[in-house]
Amino acid sequence: MVMSLDLKNKIEKARHNLHMLVEHNKGGLGHPDVIRQSMALDELINEYNRISRNHSRA
């Protein structure tokens, strides 16, 4: 599915950005930028799961 491939790429980019933010903030998982990026990644993963679940039901 093309949409899921695009979404997978967005997830991978968000995951990479999260890793870089954690590294930049010396492992500070509670830093506001890290939390924001983590939440953005969570939303992308939730969207992917919703699409996957709906696709498997069809």
N, C-alpha and C positions, 0 to 999 in steps of 0.2 A: 504494500500500500504506500503510495507516494507521500501522503500526508504524514504517515507514521515515520517515514524515513526523514522527512524534514524535522519532525518533532524529536526524533532520536538525535539528530545533529544539534538541535537547540539544547537538549538535555545534556549532551556531552560538553557543549561549550559552557553551559551554566555550572556543570560539575567542575570543569577545569578552572573557571573563574573563582569558584568557592575555594578550591585547593590553593589557588594563588593568594587569595585574601587571607586565608588562615596562615599561610607561610609568611606573608607580608606583615601580619599582626603578631608574629612570633607565637603562633599556636593559640592565640586568644579567641577561643570559640564564642565568648560572650560579647565580642566587639560588635557594635551596631551594624557595621557593613557586612560582617560575616553572617549575622542573623538575617539581615535582609536578603542576602544572596541565597542562604539556605532556604528561606521561605519561597523565593522565586523558583528554585530548583524543585522544591516540594510541589508547587503548583504545576510545573511542567510534567512531573512524574504522575501526578493525579490525573492530568488531562490525558496523558498517554494511556493510563489504566482505564479511564472511562471509554476511550476510543476502542481499546482492545476488547473490553468487556462487551461493548455494543456490537463490535464486528463479529465476535464469536457467537453471539446470539442470533445473528442474521442467517 
